[in-house]
Amino acid sequence: MKKITLLLLHMQHGGIEKQTITFANELIKRYNVEIISVYSMKKDPAYKVNEKVKITYLIDDAPNRNELKTAIKSKNVINIIKQGIKAIKILYLKKHLMIKKIKNINTDIVFSTRIEFAKLLSKYCSNNIIKITQEHVNNESEKYIKKVKKSFKNIDYLALLGPGSTKNYSKWLEDNKKMKLIEIPNILENIPEKSSKLEGNNLIAVGRLHPEKDFSTLIDVFNLVHKKIQNSTLTIVGGGDEFNNLQEKITKLDLKNSIKITGMVDANVVQEKMLESDIYVMTSVSECFPMVLLEASSCGLPLISFDVPVGPRAIIENNENGYLIQNRDINEMSNKIIELLENRDKLKELGIKSKEMSKKYLSTNIMNKWYEFFDNL
């Protein structure tokens, strides 16, 4: 039986982490599977892992970025030195323990989830082991493209999530004669039996509170919606560094009674919040293959997103399951939201199609592609 090893940074909340654990839980049905996680974070995995999947942690700790920030902010010199030394040690161990593991890895196939791991695999992994990397990032800067070319020199396969990514990477890596590109989308773990009733005026967005997700612009969009539909609400599900900034903006716009930021919650709560909502809205600056759109789709929600390169356009079809908004136009986005909330027949038509379209991403469809690929290696 083939052994497949998956490399992860950690096993806590996150799109890559959730998808990789879902992938491992499916792979274990046919193969031996191990997840190698750099950090234990001193917590159990945020998502359920099949007990047959072996988990190996390289560092029984977590990065201390927040502690270092707090020390710097408080100007506590002793604590700054203490946390600084710890940070350097953790970064050293992160790289060198992964190199050591890769040099001695006992597996048939190793699967990277980050470009930094792909670079180490390319440099240190045995040629007898099949090396696969999956990219969850869409970044068209020259610096990133140069990094991709350098990091993937000795990788056997690059797994891409949609046609937009395939087009970009095939162009960037046209000189790499060793690597082959395969296109297989992510897995939607399940489809809830229930669907949203689509009877309210509730918007929802999910993700880490990071500038890349641009929830600040989402608040601007909602502000325009709320002026027209005063009983509308927005729920932002997630936690992160931007929490205080977003709360300040909400207060400044006098929207405290209409916008709620939940903080980090588990997957069941996310699904519950989606089922209580009426439209999923995405204002990200960039996305690769946003699983959260599929999860919202599986709850029967119409999807409205800015048409950023690659990601949402792989999932959203205009006037079928939602709308793509060009040029990050907040007026156009708010108008589309208002239009749907004022036209329940159209809202529900898009919701029904959205749920139906999500079914093609279920594991029964996606995993057959992976099984065929792995069995033919």
C-alpha positions in Angstrom: 0.0 0.0 0.0 1.4 3.4 -1.0 2.3 5.9 1.7 1.4 9.6 1.2 2.9 12.2 3.4 1.4 15.7 3.7 3.4 18.7 5.0 1.6 21.4 7.0 2.6 24.5 9.0 0.0 23.7 11.7 -3.4 22.1 12.2 -5.4 24.9 13.5 -8.1 27.1 11.8 -7.4 28.0 8.2 -8.4 27.1 4.7 -5.3 25.2 3.7 -5.3 23.4 7.0 -9.0 22.4 6.8 -8.6 21.3 3.2 -5.5 19.2 3.9 -7.1 17.4 6.8 -10.2 16.7 4.7 -7.9 15.4 2.0 -6.0 13.1 4.4 -9.3 11.8 5.8 -10.2 10.7 2.2 -6.8 9.4 1.3 -6.6 7.1 4.3 -9.4 5.0 2.7 -6.9 3.8 0.1 -3.4 4.6 1.3 -1.2 5.0 4.4 -1.2 8.6 5.3 0.9 10.8 7.6 0.6 14.5 8.3 3.9 16.3 9.3 3.0 19.5 11.0 5.7 22.0 11.9 3.9 23.4 15.0 1.6 21.6 17.4 0.4 25.0 18.7 0.0 23.0 22.0 -3.6 22.3 20.9 -5.6 19.4 19.4 -6.3 19.8 15.6 -9.1 22.3 14.9 -10.7 19.8 12.6 -11.5 16.1 13.1 -8.7 13.8 11.8 -9.3 10.2 11.1 -7.6 8.1 13.9 -5.8 6.1 11.2 -3.9 9.2 10.0 -0.5 9.4 11.6 0.3 12.9 12.9 3.9 14.0 13.5 4.8 17.4 15.1 8.2 18.9 14.6 7.9 21.6 17.3 5.7 21.2 20.3 5.1 24.9 20.5 3.6 27.9 18.5 5.2 31.0 16.9 5.4 33.8 19.5 4.7 36.7 17.1 1.9 38.2 19.3 4.0 37.9 22.4 6.9 39.7 20.8 4.6 42.4 19.5 3.1 42.9 23.0 6.6 43.1 24.5 7.7 45.7 21.9 4.5 47.7 22.5 5.0 47.7 26.3 8.7 48.7 25.8 9.7 46.0 28.3 13.3 45.5 27.4 13.8 42.3 29.3 10.7 40.7 27.7 11.7 42.0 24.3 15.0 40.2 24.6 13.4 37.1 25.9 10.7 36.9 23.2 13.2 37.9 20.5 15.5 35.0 21.4 12.6 32.6 21.5 11.4 33.8 18.0 14.9 33.3 16.5 15.0 29.8 18.0 11.6 28.9 16.7 12.4 30.1 13.2 15.7 28.2 13.2 14.0 25.0 14.3 11.2 25.5 11.8 13.6 25.3 8.9 16.2 22.9 10.2 13.8 20.3 11.6 11.9 20.3 8.4 15.1 19.8 6.4 16.1 16.9 8.7 12.7 15.3 8.3 12.7 15.7 4.5 16.2 14.1 4.2 15.1 11.1 6.2 11.5 10.8 5.1 10.1 7.3 4.5 7.3 7.6 2.0 6.3 7.0 -1.6 4.7 10.4 -2.2 5.2 13.7 -0.4 2.8 16.5 -0.8 3.6 20.1 0.1 1.1 22.8 0.9 3.4 25.8 1.0 6.0 27.2 -1.3 8.6 27.2 1.4 8.2 23.4 1.9 8.3 22.9 -1.9 11.7 24.7 -2.0 13.1 22.4 0.7 11.7 19.3 -1.0 13.2 20.4 -4.3 16.6 20.7 -2.6 16.7 17.9 0.0 14.2 15.2 -0.8 15.4 11.9 -2.4 14.8 11.5 -6.1 13.2 8.2 -5.4 10.2 9.9 -3.8 7.5 11.6 -5.9 7.2 15.2 -4.9 4.0 17.1 -5.4 3.2 20.7 -4.3 -0.1 22.5 -4.3 -0.3 26.2 -4.6 -3.1 28.1 -2.7 -1.8 31.5 -3.6 -2.4 33.7 -6.6 0.3 36.4 -6.8 1.3 37.8 -10.1 4.2 39.9 -8.9 7.6 39.5 -10.4 9.1 38.7 -7.0 6.7 35.8 -6.4 7.0 34.4 -9.9 10.8 34.4 -9.5 10.4 32.6 -6.2 8.1 30.0 -7.8 10.6 29.2 -10.6 13.4 28.8 -8.0 11.4 26.7 -5.5 9.9 24.2 -8.0 13.0 23.2 -9.9 13.0 19.6 -8.7 9.3 19.0 -8.0 7.5 16.3 -10.0 4.0 17.6 -10.0 2.2 20.9 -9.3 -1.4 20.5 -8.3 -3.6 23.4 -9.3 -7.1 24.2 -8.2 -8.7 25.8 -11.3 -8.2 26.9 -14.9 -7.1 30.4 -14.0 -4.2 29.1 -11.8 -3.3 26.5 -14.5 -3.1 29.2 -17.1 -0.8 31.4 -15.0 1.5 28.7 -13.7 1.9 27.0 -17.1 3.1 30.3 -18.4 5.5 31.0 -15.5 6.9 27.5 -15.5 7.2 26.9 -19.2 11.0 26.4 -18.9 10.6 23.7 -16.2 10.8 20.5 -18.2 10.7 18.2 -15.2 7.4 19.4 -13.6 4.0 18.4 -14.8 0.8 20.3 -14.0 -2.4 18.7 -12.9 -5.7 20.4 -12.2 -7.9 19.1 -9.5 -10.1 21.4 -7.4 -10.5 21.2 -3.6 -13.0 19.0 -1.9 -16.3 20.1 -0.4 -16.5 18.0 2.7 -20.3 17.8 2.9 -23.6 19.5 1.9 -26.0 20.2 4.8 -29.5 18.8 4.4 -30.9 22.2 5.3 -30.7 25.3 3.1 -31.0 28.9 4.1 -34.6 30.1 3.9 -33.5 33.3 2.3 -36.2 35.3 4.1 -34.1 37.9 5.8 -31.7 40.7 4.9 -28.6 39.1 6.4 -25.2 39.2 4.7 -22.3 37.1 5.8 -18.5 36.8 5.1 -16.0 34.4 6.6 -12.2 34.6 6.9 -9.3 35.7 8.9 -9.2 39.4 9.7 -6.3 40.3 7.4 -5.8 43.2 5.0 -5.9 40.7 2.0 -9.5 39.9 2.8 -10.3 43.6 2.9 -13.3 43.5 5.3 -12.9 47.2 5.6 -14.2 47.6 2.1 -17.0 45.1 2.9 -18.1 47.4 5.7 -18.2 50.3 3.2 -20.4 48.2 0.9 -22.7 47.2 3.7 -23.0 50.9 4.8 -24.5 51.7 1.4 -26.8 48.7 1.6 -27.9 49.6 5.1 -28.9 53.1 4.1 -31.4 51.6 1.7 -32.4 48.5 3.7 -32.2 49.6 7.3 -33.0 46.2 8.9 -30.1 44.6 7.0 -27.3 43.0 9.0 -23.7 41.8 8.3 -21.9 39.0 10.1 -18.2 38.7 9.7 -17.0 35.3 10.9 -13.3 35.2 11.8 -10.6 36.6 14.0 -7.2 38.2 13.5 -5.0 41.3 13.6 -7.6 43.7 12.0 -10.2 43.1 14.7 -9.7 46.5 16.5 -9.4 48.5 13.3 -12.6 47.0 11.9 -14.5 47.6 15.2 -13.4 51.2 15.2 -14.7 51.7 11.7 -18.0 50.0 12.6 -18.4 52.4 15.5 -17.4 55.4 13.5 -20.1 54.6 10.9 -22.7 54.0 13.7 -23.2 50.4 12.6 -22.6 48.6 15.9 -26.2 47.3 16.0 -26.0 46.0 12.5 -22.5 44.5 12.1 -21.2 41.7 14.2 -17.7 40.2 14.2 -17.8 36.8 15.8 -14.1 36.0 16.3 -12.8 32.6 15.5 -15.4 29.8 15.7 -15.5 26.2 14.8 -16.8 24.8 11.5 -20.2 23.9 12.8 -20.9 27.4 14.0 -19.7 28.8 10.6 -22.3 26.5 8.9 -25.0 27.6 11.3 -24.3 31.3 10.6 -24.4 30.7 6.9 -27.8 28.9 7.2 -29.1 32.0 9.0 -27.9 34.3 6.2 -29.2 35.3 2.8 -26.2 36.4 0.7 -22.5 35.6 0.9 -20.3 38.6 0.1 -16.5 38.5 -0.7 -14.4 41.6 -1.0 -10.9 39.9 -1.0 -8.0 41.6 -2.8 -6.9 38.2 -4.1 -8.0 34.5 -3.8 -6.8 31.3 -5.2 -9.7 28.8 -4.8 -11.9 30.1 -1.9 -13.4 27.1 -0.2 -15.6 29.4 1.8 -17.6 30.2 -1.4 -18.3 26.5 -1.9 -19.3 26.1 1.8 -21.7 29.1 1.4 -23.0 27.7 -1.9 -23.7 24.3 -0.2 -26.0 26.2 2.3 -28.0 27.6 -0.6 -26.6 31.1 -0.5 -26.2 33.3 -3.6 -22.6 34.5 -3.9 -21.5 38.1 -4.7 -17.8 38.8 -5.0 -15.3 41.2 -6.6 -13.9 39.6 -9.7 -10.3 39.3 -8.5 -7.9 37.2 -10.6 -8.3 33.5 -10.6 -10.4 32.6 -7.5 -14.0 33.5 -7.4 -14.5 33.3 -11.1 -13.7 29.6 -10.9 -16.8 29.1 -8.7 -19.3 32.0 -9.5 -21.2 32.1 -12.7 -23.0 35.4 -13.3 -26.7 35.2 -13.0 -26.5 31.5 -12.2 -25.3 31.2 -8.6 -24.4 34.9 -8.0 -22.5 37.8 -9.4 -18.9 38.9 -10.1 -18.4 42.6 -9.6 -15.8 44.3 -11.9 -13.2 46.9 -10.9 -13.8 46.6 -7.1 -16.8 48.8 -7.6 -18.5 49.2 -4.2 -21.5 51.0 -5.6 -22.2 48.2 -8.1 -21.7 45.5 -5.4 -24.1 47.3 -3.0 -26.6 47.8 -5.8 -26.6 44.0 -6.7 -27.1 43.1 -3.0 -30.0 45.6 -2.7 -31.5 44.3 -6.0 -31.5 40.7 -4.7 -32.8 41.5 -1.3 -35.7 43.3 -2.9 -36.4 40.5 -5.4 -37.0 37.3 -3.4 -37.9 35.2 -6.4 -34.5 36.0 -8.0 -32.7 35.5 -4.6 -34.2 32.1 -4.2 -33.6 31.1 -7.8 -29.9 31.8 -7.4 -29.8 30.0 -4.0 -31.3 26.8 -5.5 -28.8 26.9 -8.4 -25.9 27.7 -6.0 -26.6 24.6 -3.9 -26.9 22.4 -6.9 -23.7 23.6 -8.4 -21.8 22.9 -5.2 -22.4 19.2 -5.5 -19.8 18.7 -8.2 -17.1 19.4 -5.6 -18.1 16.6 -3.2 -15.4 14.1 -2.4 -17.1 11.3 -4.4 -16.4 13.4 -7.5 -13.0 15.0 -6.7 -11.4 12.0 -5.0 -11.9 9.7 -8.0 -9.6 12.1 -9.9 -6.9 11.8 -7.1 -7.2 8.0 -6.9 -6.7 7.7 -10.6 -3.7 10.0 -10.5 -2.0 8.3 -7.5 -2.7 4.7 -8.7 -1.0 5.5 -12.0 2.2 6.9 -10.5 
